[in-house]
Amino acid sequence: MTPEEKFIFDLQGYIVIKNVLSDEEIDNLNAIADREFPEEYDEETGFKRTSRVSQWDPACVNLFDHPKTLPYLVELVGEKFRADHDYCIFMEKGAKRGNLHGGSGHVIGRAADHWYRYHDGVMRNGLTVCTYFLTHAGPGDGGFACVPGSHKSNFVPNLPADVKSFDRRPEYVRQPEVEAGDALIFTEALIHGTMPWEGDHERRALLYKFSPGHSTWSQNYYTLDEFNGGLTEQQKRILAPPSVGQRPDSVEDWESMIDA
Ligand SMILES: O=C(O)CCC(=O)C(=O)O
């Protein structure tokens, strides 16, 4: 991460990384999604979601350690970061889902892995999300929304219910604009949620979630055999269940990736 990117993440609790996926990668991932997730939309909700998109195709496995997002995971979750769980969110115009939620665990207690810390030039986070966008979200389209800076808020429970539900949208609630192919990394300590989708096009987002090597949010760890042996040694380390003792670094040459 560049010095400015560190400033942005520390300030906001999220960062948009432009042009992570090439046009070819976007087309390929969209074709894979068409093939693997053809389910019709629920007429009432206009929303569909499924877990373990990483099993769709080797191209989806490679999103665990995409070369353009890997340095951010090392800097933000630490050199022993692990893959926690993954899923997709697809939405049609008018779909409503998901209030604002999140906030730092030391404030609301029950989500103790939602945290952000800074010490001596180093940022660390609990559960951290890397969202890959297969379609764009322009101004007013909806989808991912957040309260920038709220990962450091001491008053998370004070967020009014009508703001949580998106019925009222004060200027401190932001829907970041993204292009297809961008990635957005955010800490779950950030207050965030899914704003109703108003775009004329379909929302397609793949969410890959990561934890420090010693912790987990999900009850279900990845098992190496669910990927039919198609994992690199680095992916095997990233997909390993949580542990502390003798845990290897997830990325062998991680030191070359930090302080760019
Ligand atoms: O991208 C979105 O719609 C928000 C996802 C979300 O709420 C979460 O990851 O907890």
The ligand as a Gaussian input file, in Angstrom:
#p B3LYP/6-31G(d) Opt

LIG

0 1
 O      -21.689000      -5.483000      -0.187000
 C      -22.702000      -5.450000       0.503000
 O      -23.848000      -5.395000       0.040000
 C      -22.568000      -5.447000       2.040000
 C      -22.062000      -6.730000       2.550000
 C      -22.166000      -6.865000       4.028000
 O      -23.042000      -6.317000       4.638000
 C      -21.186000      -7.631000       4.787000
 O      -20.186000      -8.050000       4.204000
 O      -21.361000      -7.817000       6.003000

